[in-house]
Amino acid sequence: MSRKHKDKKPVNLIAHTNPKSPITEQYRLIRTNIQFTSVDKGIRSIVVTSSEPNEGKTTTAVNLAIVMAQQDKKVILVDADLRKPSVHYAFNLSNLHGLTSVLTKQANLGKAICNTDVPNLDILTSGPIPPNPSELLNSKAIEMTIDELKGIYDYIILDTPPVLVVADSQVVVNKCDGVIMVVASGKTNKQRAVKAKELLTKANSALLGVVLNGIETDSSTYYYYQS
């Protein structure tokens, strides 16, 4: 089931609505690879980004959060795309209070966090769009917020803007335990993807892997994780 809002591209919550589908199984594969990677590293806060817009990063972040929650883990999905947020549309939530409200001390974390109908999954929407997204995401407040969330949740998934569009992702990744980059089959330019990877590396991020989405096999579109 996809949930739409005006001209926003729908985000498919397939891991929740169709847990037995081949696509959902690919999200479980991503989850498994992350868990194997985190055996010694303790990976709990994960940034999901892409090189450019419309490559499937939000869909990946949402469904990764869902399959992690399905393992009876407490998970929070944070919309850290403070320029074009879309997580609240996917879950039909209010965006009156969210991450920006917490970072600017307009609301406490308890007030800003939203419950969902997915067991074990909570959402921290972006909140009102600020005039200074990069500065907010590069603040001490975001580090404190992530630390506070780690005291409550097993996993924190952050949806962030595309790397080559703005610097926001680069300032967030080194505050988290790892990053996943999403690329679109037949759409993402190879050189642009390499450039995005280089920028993430320069930002001292731990690149966990790449999700290649949009591969057609028979009648299904699925996601593949490569460490």
Secondary structure as a PSIPRED ss2 file (coil, helix, strand):
# PSIPRED VFORMAT (PSIPRED V4.0)

   1 M C   1.000  0.000  0.000
   2 S E   0.000  0.000  1.000
   3 R E   0.000  0.000  1.000
   4 K E   0.000  0.000  1.000
   5 H E   0.000  0.000  1.000
   6 K C   1.000  0.000  0.000
   7 D C   1.000  0.000  0.000
   8 K E   0.000  0.000  1.000
   9 K E   0.000  0.000  1.000
  10 P E   0.000  0.000  1.000
  11 V E   0.000  0.000  1.000
  12 N E   0.000  0.000  1.000
  13 L C   1.000  0.000  0.000
  14 I H   0.000  1.000  0.000
  15 A H   0.000  1.000  0.000
  16 H H   0.000  1.000  0.000
  17 T H   0.000  1.000  0.000
  18 N C   1.000  0.000  0.000
  19 P C   1.000  0.000  0.000
  20 K C   1.000  0.000  0.000
  21 S C   1.000  0.000  0.000
  22 P H   0.000  1.000  0.000
  23 I H   0.000  1.000  0.000
  24 T H   0.000  1.000  0.000
  25 E H   0.000  1.000  0.000
  26 Q H   0.000  1.000  0.000
  27 Y H   0.000  1.000  0.000
  28 R H   0.000  1.000  0.000
  29 L H   0.000  1.000  0.000
  30 I H   0.000  1.000  0.000
  31 R H   0.000  1.000  0.000
  32 T H   0.000  1.000  0.000
  33 N H   0.000  1.000  0.000
  34 I H   0.000  1.000  0.000
  35 Q H   0.000  1.000  0.000
  36 F H   0.000  1.000  0.000
  37 T H   0.000  1.000  0.000
  38 S H   0.000  1.000  0.000
  39 V H   0.000  1.000  0.000
  40 D H   0.000  1.000  0.000
  41 K H   0.000  1.000  0.000
  42 G C   1.000  0.000  0.000
  43 I C   1.000  0.000  0.000
  44 R C   1.000  0.000  0.000
  45 S E   0.000  0.000  1.000
  46 I E   0.000  0.000  1.000
  47 V E   0.000  0.000  1.000
  48 V E   0.000  0.000  1.000
  49 T E   0.000  0.000  1.000
  50 S E   0.000  0.000  1.000
  51 S C   1.000  0.000  0.000
  52 E C   1.000  0.000  0.000
  53 P C   1.000  0.000  0.000
  54 N C   1.000  0.000  0.000
  55 E C   1.000  0.000  0.000
  56 G C   1.000  0.000  0.000
  57 K H   0.000  1.000  0.000
  58 T H   0.000  1.000  0.000
  59 T H   0.000  1.000  0.000
  60 T H   0.000  1.000  0.000
  61 A H   0.000  1.000  0.000
  62 V H   0.000  1.000  0.000
  63 N H   0.000  1.000  0.000
  64 L H   0.000  1.000  0.000
  65 A H   0.000  1.000  0.000
  66 I H   0.000  1.000  0.000
  67 V H   0.000  1.000  0.000
  68 M H   0.000  1.000  0.000
  69 A H   0.000  1.000  0.000
  70 Q C   1.000  0.000  0.000
  71 Q C   1.000  0.000  0.000
  72 D C   1.000  0.000  0.000
  73 K C   1.000  0.000  0.000
  74 K C   1.000  0.000  0.000
  75 V E   0.000  0.000  1.000
  76 I E   0.000  0.000  1.000
  77 L E   0.000  0.000  1.000
  78 V E   0.000  0.000  1.000
  79 D E   0.000  0.000  1.000
  80 A C   1.000  0.000  0.000
  81 D C   1.000  0.000  0.000
  82 L C   1.000  0.000  0.000
  83 R C   1.000  0.000  0.000
  84 K C   1.000  0.000  0.000
  85 P C   1.000  0.000  0.000
  86 S C   1.000  0.000  0.000
  87 V H   0.000  1.000  0.000
  88 H H   0.000  1.000  0.000
  89 Y H   0.000  1.000  0.000
  90 A H   0.000  1.000  0.000
  91 F C   1.000  0.000  0.000
  92 N C   1.000  0.000  0.000
  93 L C   1.000  0.000  0.000
  94 S C   1.000  0.000  0.000
  95 N C   1.000  0.000  0.000
  96 L C   1.000  0.000  0.000
  97 H C   1.000  0.000  0.000
  98 G C   1.000  0.000  0.000
  99 L H   0.000  1.000  0.000
 100 T H   0.000  1.000  0.000
 101 S H   0.000  1.000  0.000
 102 V H   0.000  1.000  0.000
 103 L H   0.000  1.000  0.000
 104 T C   1.000  0.000  0.000
 105 K C   1.000  0.000  0.000
 106 Q C   1.000  0.000  0.000
 107 A C   1.000  0.000  0.000
 108 N C   1.000  0.000  0.000
 109 L H   0.000  1.000  0.000
 110 G H   0.000  1.000  0.000
 111 K H   0.000  1.000  0.000
 112 A H   0.000  1.000  0.000
 113 I C   1.000  0.000  0.000
 114 C E   0.000  0.000  1.000
 115 N E   0.000  0.000  1.000
 116 T C   1.000  0.000  0.000
 117 D C   1.000  0.000  0.000
 118 V C   1.000  0.000  0.000
 119 P C   1.000  0.000  0.000
 120 N C   1.000  0.000  0.000
 121 L E   0.000  0.000  1.000
 122 D E   0.000  0.000  1.000
 123 I E   0.000  0.000  1.000
 124 L E   0.000  0.000  1.000
 125 T C   1.000  0.000  0.000
 126 S C   1.000  0.000  0.000
 127 G C   1.000  0.000  0.000
 128 P C   1.000  0.000  0.000
 129 I C   1.000  0.000  0.000
 130 P C   1.000  0.000  0.000
 131 P C   1.000  0.000  0.000
 132 N C   1.000  0.000  0.000
 133 P H   0.000  1.000  0.000
 134 S H   0.000  1.000  0.000
 135 E H   0.000  1.000  0.000
 136 L H   0.000  1.000  0.000
 137 L H   0.000  1.000  0.000
 138 N C   1.000  0.000  0.000
 139 S C   1.000  0.000  0.000
 140 K H   0.000  1.000  0.000
 141 A H   0.000  1.000  0.000
 142 I H   0.000  1.000  0.000
 143 E H   0.000  1.000  0.000
 144 M H   0.000  1.000  0.000
 145 T H   0.000  1.000  0.000
 146 I H   0.000  1.000  0.000
 147 D H   0.000  1.000  0.000
 148 E H   0.000  1.000  0.000
 149 L H   0.000  1.000  0.000
 150 K H   0.000  1.000  0.000
 151 G C   1.000  0.000  0.000
 152 I C   1.000  0.000  0.000
 153 Y C   1.000  0.000  0.000
 154 D C   1.000  0.000  0.000
 155 Y E   0.000  0.000  1.000
 156 I E   0.000  0.000  1.000
 157 I E   0.000  0.000  1.000
 158 L E   0.000  0.000  1.000
 159 D E   0.000  0.000  1.000
 160 T C   1.000  0.000  0.000
 161 P C   1.000  0.000  0.000
 162 P C   1.000  0.000  0.000
 163 V C   1.000  0.000  0.000
 164 L C   1.000  0.000  0.000
 165 V C   1.000  0.000  0.000
 166 V C   1.000  0.000  0.000
 167 A C   1.000  0.000  0.000
 168 D H   0.000  1.000  0.000
 169 S H   0.000  1.000  0.000
 170 Q H   0.000  1.000  0.000
 171 V H   0.000  1.000  0.000
 172 V H   0.000  1.000  0.000
 173 V H   0.000  1.000  0.000
 174 N C   1.000  0.000  0.000
 175 K C   1.000  0.000  0.000
 176 C C   1.000  0.000  0.000
 177 D C   1.000  0.000  0.000
 178 G E   0.000  0.000  1.000
 179 V E   0.000  0.000  1.000
 180 I E   0.000  0.000  1.000
 181 M E   0.000  0.000  1.000
 182 V E   0.000  0.000  1.000
 183 V E   0.000  0.000  1.000
 184 A E   0.000  0.000  1.000
 185 S C   1.000  0.000  0.000
 186 G C   1.000  0.000  0.000
 187 K C   1.000  0.000  0.000
 188 T C   1.000  0.000  0.000
 189 N C   1.000  0.000  0.000
 190 K H   0.000  1.000  0.000
 191 Q H   0.000  1.000  0.000
 192 R H   0.000  1.000  0.000
 193 A H   0.000  1.000  0.000
 194 V H   0.000  1.000  0.000
 195 K H   0.000  1.000  0.000
 196 A H   0.000  1.000  0.000
 197 K H   0.000  1.000  0.000
 198 E H   0.000  1.000  0.000
 199 L H   0.000  1.000  0.000
 200 L H   0.000  1.000  0.000
 201 T H   0.000  1.000  0.000
 202 K H   0.000  1.000  0.000
 203 A C   1.000  0.000  0.000
 204 N C   1.000  0.000  0.000
 205 S C   1.000  0.000  0.000
 206 A C   1.000  0.000  0.000
 207 L E   0.000  0.000  1.000
 208 L E   0.000  0.000  1.000
 209 G E   0.000  0.000  1.000
 210 V E   0.000  0.000  1.000
 211 V E   0.000  0.000  1.000
 212 L E   0.000  0.000  1.000
 213 N E   0.000  0.000  1.000
 214 G E   0.000  0.000  1.000
 215 I E   0.000  0.000  1.000
 216 E E   0.000  0.000  1.000
 217 T E   0.000  0.000  1.000
 218 D C   1.000  0.000  0.000
 219 S C   1.000  0.000  0.000
 220 S E   0.000  0.000  1.000
 221 T E   0.000  0.000  1.000
 222 Y E   0.000  0.000  1.000
 223 Y E   0.000  0.000  1.000
 224 Y E   0.000  0.000  1.000
 225 Y E   0.000  0.000  1.000
 226 Q E   0.000  0.000  1.000
 227 S C   1.000  0.000  0.000
